[in-house]
């Protein structure tokens, strides 16, 4: 049985851990607020892009721009996996990695080669352990990033796509549904799908275009890809903080429970100690009396 | 008869501007174009340069780089990757960036990414020009 002192050390240790977890909870809730604001500010921009691009794409033939072209044979698939830099956020990163791995295995089963572009340390560490190849990794970027990061990743993937290294590019990121729900989502970003385009056709009709529709597409398509990547980055960062908030909340509660049960154990042990001491004294004096 | 048109500038990180204005002049990719209220629907890609709008007879300048403008009779929306109001432009920083990029261009080494350096020079020069025109219009203090 643990001595009183041992239990006391345990209790103080648990209480210290609780302080850390509750501090982390507060930090991530503050960060989450920031990330949510960024998403909100970005949304009008992304929506507008989607709207304009759908309209343009519905007017043009898919052969006018390489990013729209649907290749017959798709041999290599690129997957951009967006994860966080740090752990301690529950199963968030594991879910993302598994979703990416599932997609990769599906594609592999169809006889395609899959390569990864990893954003964030956690994803890179996970993919390294699998048999898949990492062509590019952006680490230490997720803690503070801006559109520039999306730009870099976007330019890279477009280059690879146009030069024929990739025939398809997907992005896997943590979609921020609400504070308690984050889902891993996989979307195809290259070639740009035209199906979404057809819904909006005819909504905006007689535009004057400058330069031509094709020229505009050439300008806007690469940007649209970057917009989608940026959206993935923003969502992942919000989801990460939400997941960490929940995980730390749980940890804090567990610490409280543990501290309670340890205190109970401590009190019991203390009481047992007193009883044994009393027994000693009583039996000692009894022995003296009889002598 | 409405003689103003609603004008907004949106970047990935913020909504820079949302106002009713009298006129918008923007640097289209094929040259500058102007928009008055009741313009026909129009869509144009934008280059790097100064965009200006008139409000209460005064000209205000905004630096923009990349993006596009959507014009409808009552509204102009500009979606730019980078947009800065003239008063936010840091002249010193722009000047330094321009000098640095120019130096890189002069090095003539193969390693130098010419396209990038050139774009950097263009951006910096336009930033400075944008600020200067705003100052000369009196809508921005030095």
Interface residues (C-beta under 8 A of the other chain):
Chain A: X38 X41 X42 X44 X45 X48 X49 X52 X56 X146 X147 X150 X151 X204 X205 X206 X207 X208 X209 X210 X211 X215 X216 X219 X220 X223 X227 X230
Chain B: X10 X11 X12 X13 X14 X15 X28 X29 X30 X33 X40 X41 X42 X43 X44 X45 X66 X67 X68 X70 X77 X79 X81
